């Protein structure tokens, strides 16, 4: 019954998340209206979909791993969604739309399903750091460094703009995307996301159970992959003059042309996210994970046969 309810909540979360892609999300635009917003939200939904399947149909150890992956993903998404809601808090309710409300409901359902799935089998302290071989310890330290680095690299600017005004011959270049150059509620959400990346990544990298630790890191890696995909999708799109407050007519008169590039910080973030993805895959596929395996019951002691006396 717990499996079915957990997978049902996860599936409902994914369904509501798909519905959130089409209504207005923020500032009059829907998530489906731009490739970067769509990429940033579809990948987490895909991650929760996989978690729902694992929780519902996989063997006990893998069901627990699916639930933990859902939890890791939910922790990071909580901060990112709070940052989006922070724009509404800072600017007023008119900024947000039904898409944001549905996205928050989607996260709540998926989070409840993932947490409920943790009760399918006892964790047996599998996500608590424990003694490990030198090789696994080295991998855990590398994964911890990757998680902390990814969290730190989330804050600096990723976007590099070059704007040319042909009418004047002026060329300007600048960076944008600093996580701390926002209203206070948005900054709070970004900080929550960064803390979640570091905490869940380190916990998963150093976990005693290879499978459970890998699942927790996998959830974080999916959330980071969504941010990478969103940035790449934005990079492939033209920069509209409205981004700089120019109308189409004014931009044409000025000979406006803008290009968007990605900073070194973004590529370092990609490297840290890739390290976490490799670590998650290696730990999930590691053989001999005793932390999630059921221990066989001890055999009953054999006694010598003694015939029953008859009277």
N, C-alpha and C positions, 0 to 999 in steps of 0.2 A: 504493500500500500504506500509506503514512504517513497519507493522508487517512482511509482506512477504519479504521485502528487508532485514530486520534485520535477520530473520531466514535463509534466503538464504546465507547471508554473514557468519553466524555462521556455517551453514552446509558446506559451501565451505572451511572454516577454518579447520573443522574436516576432510574433505576429503583430503586436502593438508597435514594435519598432519599425516594421515595414510600413505600417500605416502612417507613422510619424514622418516619413520621407516626403510626403506630398503636400500637406497643408503648410501654411506660413510658419516658419521656424523663428527667425529673427529678422528684424528690419524689413519686413515685407517680402522676404525671399524664402523659398522652400529649400530643403536639403537636396531634393532631386533637381533643383534648378541650376546647380553648379557641380562640376565634376569633383572639385576638391572637397566640398561638404559631403557629397554622396559617398566618396571613398572613405572619409573619416568615420562614417557611421555604419556602412555596410559590413566592413570587416569585423567589428565587434559583434554584430548580429550573426555573422557566419560562425564566429567562435562560440557563441552561446548555443547555436544550432548543433554544433558538434558535441558540446557538453550535454545537451538534452538527449542526444542519441546514446552517448556513453552511459549516462545515468539510467536510461530506460532499458537498454538491452545488453550492455557489456557485462563480462564477469565482474565479480564483486570488487576486486582490486582496481580494475579499470573504471568502474562506475565511480568509485571514490576519487580517482584521478580526474575524471571529467568534472565532478563537482568542485574540486579544488581549482581546476583551470577556470571554471566559471567565477569562482570567488576572486581569484587574482585579477581577472579581467574587470570584474565589477568594482574592485577597489580603485583601479586607475580611472575607469570611466566615471566614477563618482566625482572625482575632482574636476574632470573635463566638463561634465554636465553642469556642475556647480558654477564653473567659470562662465558657461553660456547663460545660465540663469542670473549670474552676477550682472550681466549687461542689462537685464530687465530691472534688477534691483537698483542699479545706478542711474538708469535713464528713464525708467517708468514702464508701466504695464503695456503701453501702446507699442513698445518695441518687440515684445514677444508675441507668439501666436500659438495656435493649437498644436503645431508640430513639436514645439518645445515641451508642452504639457504631456503629449503622448510619449515623447522620448524619455521623460522622467518616469512615467508610469512603466514603460518598458524596462528601464533599469531596475525599478523596484521589484517587478515580477521576476526578472532573471536573477536578481540578487537573492530573493527569498527562496527561489528554486534551488540555487546553488548551495545556499546554507543548509537547506533541508536535506539535500543530497549528501551532506557530510555525515549524516547519521546512518547511512546505508551499512557501513561497517565501522568498527572502532579504529580510530586513527593509530592507536598503539604508539603514541609519541613519535609517529613517523616524520613529522615536520619539525621536530626538535633537533637542534644540532647535536651530533654525537660523534663518537670515535670513527675514524675513516682511514683508509689506506692513504699513503702519501700522494698517490696519483689522484684519488678522489678529492683529497684536501686541496691540492693545487688547483683542480678544476673549480672547486667551490670558491676559493679565494679569487680566481680569475672572474668567475661569474659575479661575485660580490662587487668587485671593482667595476665590472661592466654595468651593473645596476646603478651604482652610485654615480658613475660617469654619465649614464643616460639621463638620470634625474637632473644632474647639474647642467647638462648640455641642452635641456629643454628650455631653459630660461633665456639665453642670449638670442639675438636676432638670427633668423634663417634666411630672410629675403634680402636680395640686393637689387635695387632698382637703378636703371640708367634712363634718364628722361632727356629727350632732345626736342628743342623748339626751333624748327627750321627758320622761322621768321626772324629770329634774333641770333641764331647760331649758338644759343646757350645750351650747354650740356651739364646736367646735374646727376650726381650719383649719391645714393644713401642707402642705409640698411633699415629694415623694419621688422617687427615681430618680436620685440623684447617683451617677455612675459610680465615684466614689472612695470611696463609703460602703459598701464591700464587703470581703470577705476579700482578702488580697494576690493569690492566683492569679486571682481574678475581675478585679481591677484591672489585672493584667498583660495579660489578654486584651482588656479595653477599650482600654488604651493601644495595643496592637498594632493594633487596628481603627482607632483614630484616626490613627496614623502611616500606615497603609495608605491611608486616605482622602486624607490630605494629599499623600503622595508620588505615588500613582498619578494623582490628580486634577491635580496640577501638571504631571507629566510628560506627560499626555495633552493638557492645555490648551496647552502650549508646544511640542508635537511638530512636527517639520518636515512630516510627512505629515498632511494633514487627516483622511483616512479612518482611518489607524491611530491617531492621537491621539484622534479621536472615539470609536473602538471602546473604547479603554482607559478613557476617561471614562464611556462608556455602562455598562461593567461596574460601575464605582463607583456610578453613578446607580441601577442596579438594586438594589444592596445597600442604599443609602440609602432607596430607595422602599419596600423591605421593612420597614425600621424605622418609617417613617412610617405604613404600613398597619397594622403591629402596634399602634402607639400609638392610632390612630383606632379600631381594633377593640376595644381595651381600654376606650376612652372610652365606647363605645356599650353596654357591658355593665354590669349592676349590680355594686356593690361588696359582696361577701359579708362577713358579720360575721367569718368565719374569717380574713379578711385581717388583722384586728386582734386575733386570738386569742380571739374570743368564740364561744361555742356558740349555736345557734339559740334555745334557751330563754332564755339570758341576754340575748341581743340583744332578744328580744321583751319581756322584763321591763323592760329599760332604755328601750324605745322607740327602738331604734337606727334611724338612717337616715343614709346616706352618699351623697355625690355625688362624681364625679370630673370634674375639668376639666383643661385643658392650659395650661401656662404660656406666657409670651411667648417664652421660649427655644425652645420647640418650634416655634412659628410662624416664628421666624427660621431654625431648622434647615430647615424646609420650603422657605423662600425660597432658601436656599443649595443645597439638593438640586434644586430646580426650575431654578436657574441652570445647574447642571451638566448636567441633562437637556436643556435647550435648547441648550447649547453642544455636547453630544455629537451631537444631531440635526443641527445646522447643519454641523458638521465632517464627519459621515458623508455628508451630501448635497452637500457642496461639490464643484463640478466642477473638472476639470483637476488632479487630484491626481497629480503626477508621481512621487511617491515610491514608489507601488505599481504603476505602469504599466511594462510591459516596453518598453524602448527598442528601436526597430527596428534591425536589423542594417544597417550602412552598405553602400550599394550598391557593387558591385565597379566599379572604374574601367573605363571603356570604352576599348578600344584600336582603332586603325584596322585595317581588314581588310588582311591581307597574304596573298596566295595562296601555298599550299604549293608549293615547286618540285618538278618531276618530272624524274627523270634516266632 
